[in-house]
Amino acid sequence: MLSMVLSILLQVSEAAAKANFSELGAAFGAGIIAFGAAYGISRIGSSAMEAIARQPEASGDIRSNMIVSAALIEGVCFFAVIVCALILFV
């Protein structure tokens, strides 16, 4: 009887440990994703400003391409953060 209770307690503690590691991984994942997206969008902005400084007549095309690229990065970041939130709460 005692061995059965101990095995049940061991299974419960293992499940709790796995849940804590998955929550920790999801939190780190969301943080890394946010930093990566911020870095990517800042690189796009920096490169676009340099390109506009070199060719002011192409500023409209460069600006529109910059906005599209930033929106795509933000969409991927949002998708990844939602996946991390699902891991965290489900």
C-alpha positions, 0 to 999 in steps of 0.5 A: 500500500505504501509503495502504491502511494509513493509511486502516485506521489512520484508521478504527480511530482514528475508531472508538476516538474514537467509543467514548470519547465514547459512554463519556463520554456514558454516564457523564455521563448516569448521573450526571445521572440520579442527581442528578435522581432524588435532587433529585426524591425530596428535593422529594417528601419536603419537600413531603410534610412540609410537607403533613403539618405543615398537615394532620396528620390526612391523614398516612397518605394523604400518606405513602403517596402520597409512597412511591408517587411516590418508587418511581416516580421510583426505577424510572425512574432505575434504568431510565435507569441501566441504559440508560447501562450498556448503552451503556457496556458494549455 
